Each structure stands twice: as C-alpha cells, then as structure tokens.
Amino acid sequence: MKKFKEIKPGDSIKEVIKAAFDTELDVNGEWGYTKELSSLIKGNEQTKQVEHTLATMRAYIEMNMTLEKEDRYGSINLNEIKRKEEGNFHKVSYEISAMQEDEYAFFINEYKQGHSKPDFDISDHFKRRKQATLIREVTHWFKLL
C-alpha cells in the first residue's frame, strides 16, 4: 500500500485552502489526522458536506498537489464508510479511490477512441481500470464548535 505524507500542522488551514483551492471555508484547527489535531468546523445542517469537502481537499493535497508530476493521482473520490460521534467530535473514515494521472488519462483516451467500435472490449477496459485503481482508507477527526 502506498504511503502518503501527512500535511504538517502549523500553517493556517484557512490560508492553505484559499491558496490551494481559491475558496474560503469557515474552518480552523488542523487537518484531522488525530483527535488532538482535529479540524474545527461549525456544526449545522451542512456539517457532513463540510466534513466531506475538507476530507477531499486533504486527499487532493496529499495525493496530487504535493507530489511530483509523475507520482500524482487523479480521479480522487471519497466515500464515507464509518462514523463515530464522541461528544462534539466526529471520527469519520473514508474510502478513497484514485488512479495515477497518467494511467487515468490513458484509460479515458482509450475509452473515447474505442467505445463506439465493434471490437472494443468494454468489460476488459473496465476490469483493467479497476485493477489500476488505488483504494485506501483514511480517518479524519472533526471537532464541532
């Protein structure tokens, strides 16, 4: 299993999000690797969406933005698989699927060029795509304010 570097604590999470994604989120704290380094968010009816967005941003930073071009992953998708609530803390586990950018581009191009041809083996195409997909599980800690 490939190991990705954690984002180091200390920099303002708001500033990193603004610089990396040109968006503003009302969050503070850290990147949620442990309970002590929780991401601080305001609890409301959109809590789960904010949690998912923040976890997705963390995954993109770890798996794409901080890596050399040839090592970057694309097609990064997160699905919540487990949630534990402890008072005002949420411990959320996500399954992340991703594919190295070069491989993903190859499969997209192969599909675009071949899907309408009678000899295109779509089952084989998607089987190979699945085999090329990295699946990892991560935990993200949130503290609701």
Salt bridges, closest charged atoms under 4 A:
ASP22 OD1 - LYS18 NZ 3.32
GLU24 OE2 - LYS18 NZ 3.73
ASP26 OD1 - LYS14 NZ 3.75
ASP26 OD2 - LYS42 NZ 3.05
GLU51 OE1 - ARG83 NH2 2.62
GLU51 OE2 - HIS90 ND1 2.63
GLU62 OE2 - ARG58 NE 3.59
GLU62 OE1 - ARG136 NH1 3.27
GLU80 OE2 - ARG83 NE 2.93
GLU85 OE2 - ARG83 NH1 3.88
GLU85 OE2 - HIS90 NE2 3.67
GLU86 OE1 - LYS35 NZ 3.18
GLU86 OE2 - LYS84 NZ 3.50
GLU110 OE1 - HIS125 ND1 2.52
GLU110 OE1 - ARG128 NH2 2.78
ASP124 OD2 - ARG128 NE 2.89
GLU137 OE2 - LYS82 NZ 3.91
